């Protein structure tokens, strides 16, 4: 409960929880409609039929799914403001540096670079907001809404590719650090066995081993989060690729990839809150 309360108290926690409910609902509807075609689905539906038929979820779930989708869009409304501010701060800083060095007739030796991830994030979330305003009836021009929807998908794909490249590089660094930590621990253990007769030396080596063990545990957690991130991005890639290419395939691909992505995001945020709670 100490983790759950602050988890749901944050906008990010609400978003991840709503996403799980949204795609779990879609999966249940699919299982119900496909139960007669696939025996394993029929078994699952028979197991959960108390929820489907006694609670009438078959007719209620579509409204829940639509409302959860709208809720997630609303709580993310305005997310482009943060990246936009960072972009403008970088642009203004570059402009001021340029004016200063030109005034002094000196070459520019220092610049403030604009992060391309912020640019992509800003364009993606701004397009999402325009599409949301269309859903709310504020923007009624169909062509504008279509352009916003397509651009949101395209820029999200660019963001996924950038994040995937970064996540792969981060994982390589983590693997190197983990390998170095394990090798260092093995070296210290070998030294400890050689100098076991000296109590003071043994005590120092024992402290070093404990310190390295704590580093290894932290690296294990980082690798766990890295695996979740890569798996989430892989599912996001498939989900968005279907949308970008406008493929006419079964909606189960959207449902499964969306659900798996949601589970990964939920677990990452839950673990982050758990570690924060332990430290406090």
C-alpha positions as CSV (number, residue, x, y, z in Angstrom):
1,X,0.0,0.0,0.0
2,X,3.0,2.3,0.7
3,X,3.9,1.9,-3.0
4,X,0.5,1.8,-4.5
5,X,-0.8,5.1,-3.0
6,X,2.1,7.3,-4.5
7,X,2.0,5.2,-7.6
8,X,-1.6,6.1,-8.4
9,X,-1.1,9.6,-7.0
10,X,1.2,10.4,-9.9
11,X,0.0,11.2,-13.5
12,X,2.4,8.6,-14.9
13,X,1.0,6.0,-12.5
14,X,-2.5,6.8,-13.5
15,X,-1.6,6.6,-17.2
16,X,0.1,3.2,-16.9
17,X,-2.8,1.8,-14.9
18,X,-5.3,3.1,-17.3
19,X,-3.4,1.6,-20.2
20,X,-3.4,-1.8,-18.6
21,X,-7.2,-1.6,-18.0
22,X,-7.7,-0.4,-21.6
23,X,-5.8,-3.3,-23.3
24,X,-6.9,-6.0,-20.8
25,X,-10.4,-5.0,-21.7
26,X,-9.6,-5.3,-25.4
27,X,-8.1,-8.7,-24.9
28,X,-11.1,-9.9,-23.0
29,X,-13.4,-8.8,-25.8
30,X,-11.2,-10.5,-28.3
31,X,-11.2,-13.7,-26.3
32,X,-15.0,-13.6,-26.0
33,X,-15.5,-13.1,-29.8
34,X,-12.8,-15.7,-30.7
35,X,-13.6,-18.3,-28.1
36,X,-15.6,-20.5,-30.6
37,X,-12.7,-20.5,-33.1
38,X,-9.8,-21.3,-30.6
39,X,-10.3,-23.9,-28.0
40,X,-7.8,-22.4,-25.5
41,X,-9.7,-19.1,-25.7
42,X,-13.0,-20.9,-25.1
43,X,-11.5,-22.4,-21.9
44,X,-10.4,-19.0,-20.7
45,X,-13.8,-17.5,-21.4
46,X,-15.5,-20.4,-19.6
47,X,-13.3,-19.7,-16.6
48,X,-14.1,-16.0,-16.6
49,X,-17.7,-16.2,-17.7
50,X,-18.9,-15.0,-14.3
51,X,-17.3,-11.7,-15.1
52,X,-18.5,-11.6,-18.7
53,X,-22.1,-12.6,-18.3
54,X,-23.1,-11.9,-14.7
55,X,-21.4,-8.5,-14.7
56,X,-22.4,-7.9,-18.3
57,X,-18.8,-6.9,-19.2
58,X,-19.4,-7.8,-22.8
59,X,-21.5,-4.7,-23.3
60,X,-19.8,-2.5,-20.6
61,X,-16.1,-3.0,-21.6
62,X,-16.3,-1.0,-24.9
63,X,-17.3,2.1,-23.0
64,X,-14.6,1.5,-20.4
65,X,-12.0,1.1,-23.1
66,X,-13.0,4.3,-24.9
67,X,-13.1,6.2,-21.7
68,X,-9.7,5.0,-20.6
69,X,-8.2,5.9,-23.9
70,X,-9.7,9.4,-23.7
71,X,-8.6,9.7,-20.0
72,X,-5.0,8.9,-21.0
73,X,-5.0,11.5,-23.8
74,X,-6.4,14.1,-21.4
75,X,-3.9,13.6,-18.6
76,X,-1.1,13.8,-21.2
77,X,-2.5,17.0,-22.7
78,X,0.2,19.8,-22.8
79,X,3.2,17.4,-22.5
80,X,4.8,19.2,-25.5
81,X,5.3,22.4,-23.3
82,X,8.3,20.9,-21.4
83,X,10.3,19.9,-24.6
84,X,9.3,23.1,-26.3
85,X,10.7,25.2,-23.4
86,X,14.0,23.2,-23.5
87,X,14.2,23.7,-27.2
88,X,13.6,27.5,-27.0
89,X,16.1,27.8,-24.1
90,X,18.7,26.1,-26.3
91,X,17.9,28.3,-29.3
92,X,18.0,31.5,-27.2
93,X,21.3,30.4,-25.6
94,X,22.8,29.8,-29.0
95,X,21.6,33.1,-30.3
96,X,23.0,35.0,-27.3
97,X,26.4,33.3,-27.6
98,X,26.5,34.1,-31.3
99,X,25.8,37.8,-30.6
100,X,28.3,37.9,-27.8
101,X,31.1,36.4,-29.9
102,X,30.4,38.5,-33.0
103,X,30.5,41.6,-30.9
104,X,33.9,40.7,-29.5
105,X,35.1,39.6,-33.0
106,X,35.9,36.1,-31.7
107,X,35.1,32.7,-32.9
108,X,32.3,30.7,-31.2
109,X,33.9,28.2,-28.9
110,X,30.9,27.2,-26.9
111,X,27.3,26.4,-28.0
112,X,24.2,25.0,-26.3
113,X,23.0,22.2,-28.5
114,X,19.3,21.5,-28.9
115,X,18.4,17.9,-28.0
116,X,16.8,16.2,-31.0
117,X,14.8,13.9,-28.7
118,X,13.1,17.0,-27.4
119,X,12.3,18.1,-30.9
120,X,10.7,14.7,-31.7
121,X,8.9,14.5,-28.4
122,X,7.5,18.1,-28.9
123,X,6.2,17.3,-32.4
124,X,4.7,14.0,-31.3
125,X,2.9,15.3,-28.3
126,X,1.7,18.4,-30.0
127,X,0.1,16.3,-32.8
128,X,-1.5,14.1,-30.1
129,X,-3.0,17.2,-28.5
130,X,-4.4,18.4,-31.8
131,X,-6.0,15.0,-32.3
132,X,-7.4,15.1,-28.8
133,X,-9.0,18.5,-29.5
134,X,-10.6,17.0,-32.5
135,X,-12.0,14.2,-30.3
136,X,-13.4,16.8,-27.9
137,X,-15.0,18.7,-30.8
138,X,-12.8,21.8,-30.5
139,X,-11.0,21.2,-33.8
140,X,-13.5,20.2,-36.5
141,X,-11.5,20.3,-39.7
142,X,-11.2,16.7,-40.8
143,X,-8.0,17.3,-42.9
144,X,-6.2,18.9,-40.0
145,X,-7.2,16.0,-37.7
146,X,-6.1,13.4,-40.3
147,X,-2.7,15.2,-40.6
148,X,-2.3,15.4,-36.8
149,X,-3.1,11.7,-36.4
150,X,-0.6,10.6,-39.1
151,X,2.1,12.9,-37.8
152,X,1.6,11.7,-34.2
153,X,2.2,8.1,-35.5
154,X,5.2,9.1,-37.6
155,X,6.9,11.1,-34.9
156,X,6.3,8.4,-32.4
157,X,8.1,6.0,-34.7
158,X,11.0,8.3,-34.9
159,X,11.0,8.6,-31.1
160,X,10.9,4.8,-30.7
161,X,13.9,4.4,-33.0
162,X,15.9,7.0,-31.1
163,X,15.0,5.5,-27.7
164,X,15.8,2.0,-29.0
165,X,19.3,3.1,-30.2
166,X,19.9,4.8,-26.8
167,X,18.6,1.8,-24.8
168,X,20.8,-0.7,-26.8
169,X,23.9,1.5,-26.1
170,X,23.0,1.8,-22.4
171,X,22.6,-2.0,-22.2
172,X,26.0,-2.5,-23.7
173,X,27.6,-0.2,-21.1
174,X,25.7,-1.9,-18.3
175,X,27.0,-5.3,-19.5
176,X,30.5,-4.0,-19.6
177,X,30.2,-2.6,-16.1
178,X,28.7,-5.8,-14.8
179,X,31.5,-7.9,-16.4
180,X,34.1,-5.6,-14.8
181,X,32.4,-5.8,-11.4
182,X,32.3,-9.6,-11.5
183,X,36.0,-9.8,-12.6
184,X,37.0,-7.4,-9.9
185,X,35.1,-9.4,-7.3
186,X,36.8,-12.6,-8.5
187,X,40.2,-10.9,-8.2
188,X,39.6,-9.7,-4.7
189,X,38.4,-13.2,-3.6
190,X,41.6,-14.6,-5.0
191,X,43.7,-12.1,-3.1
192,X,41.6,-12.8,0.1
193,X,42.5,-16.5,-0.1
194,X,46.2,-15.7,-0.6
195,X,46.4,-13.2,2.3
196,X,43.9,-14.9,4.7
197,X,46.6,-14.9,7.5
198,X,46.5,-11.1,7.8
199,X,43.4,-10.1,9.7
200,X,43.5,-6.4,8.8
201,X,44.0,-7.1,5.1
202,X,41.2,-9.7,5.1
203,X,38.9,-7.2,6.8
204,X,39.6,-4.6,4.1
205,X,39.1,-7.1,1.3
206,X,35.8,-8.2,2.9
207,X,34.6,-4.6,2.9
208,X,35.6,-4.2,-0.8
209,X,33.7,-7.4,-1.7
210,X,30.6,-6.1,0.1
211,X,30.9,-2.8,-1.8
212,X,31.2,-4.6,-5.1
213,X,28.2,-6.9,-4.2
214,X,26.1,-3.8,-3.7
215,X,27.2,-2.4,-7.1
216,X,26.4,-5.7,-8.7
217,X,22.9,-5.7,-7.2
218,X,22.3,-2.2,-8.5
219,X,23.5,-3.2,-11.9
220,X,21.2,-6.2,-11.9
221,X,18.3,-3.8,-11.3
222,X,19.5,-1.5,-14.1
223,X,19.7,-4.5,-16.4
224,X,16.2,-5.6,-15.5
225,X,14.9,-2.2,-16.3
226,X,16.9,-2.1,-19.5
227,X,15.4,-5.5,-20.6
228,X,11.9,-4.1,-19.8
229,X,12.7,-1.0,-21.8
230,X,13.9,-2.9,-24.9
231,X,10.9,-5.3,-24.8
232,X,8.5,-2.4,-24.4
233,X,10.1,-0.5,-27.3
234,X,9.9,-3.6,-29.5
235,X,6.2,-3.9,-28.9
236,X,5.7,-0.1,-29.4
237,X,7.6,-0.5,-32.7
238,X,5.3,-3.3,-34.0
239,X,2.2,-1.4,-32.7
240,X,3.2,1.9,-34.4
241,X,4.5,0.2,-37.6
242,X,1.0,-1.3,-38.2
243,X,-0.5,2.2,-37.7
244,X,2.1,4.0,-39.9
245,X,1.7,1.5,-42.8
246,X,-2.1,1.4,-42.2
247,X,-2.0,-2.4,-42.4
248,X,-5.4,-4.0,-42.7
249,X,-4.8,-6.9,-40.2
250,X,-6.5,-8.3,-37.1
251,X,-6.8,-5.9,-34.2
252,X,-5.3,-8.6,-31.9
253,X,-1.8,-7.4,-33.0
254,X,-2.6,-3.9,-31.6
255,X,-4.1,-5.5,-28.5
256,X,-1.3,-7.8,-27.6
257,X,1.6,-5.4,-28.4
258,X,-0.3,-2.6,-26.6
259,X,-0.8,-4.8,-23.5
260,X,2.7,-6.1,-23.4
261,X,4.1,-2.6,-23.7
262,X,1.7,-1.5,-20.9
263,X,2.8,-4.3,-18.6
264,X,6.5,-3.4,-19.2
265,X,5.8,0.3,-18.5
266,X,3.8,-0.5,-15.4
267,X,6.5,-2.8,-14.0
268,X,9.2,-0.2,-14.6
269,X,7.3,2.5,-12.8
270,X,6.3,0.2,-10.0
271,X,10.0,-0.9,-9.5
272,X,11.1,2.7,-9.5
273,X,8.5,3.6,-6.8
274,X,9.4,0.5,-4.8
275,X,13.1,1.5,-4.7
276,X,12.2,5.1,-3.9
277,X,10.0,3.9,-1.0
278,X,12.8,1.7,0.3
279,X,15.3,4.5,0.3
280,X,12.9,6.8,2.2
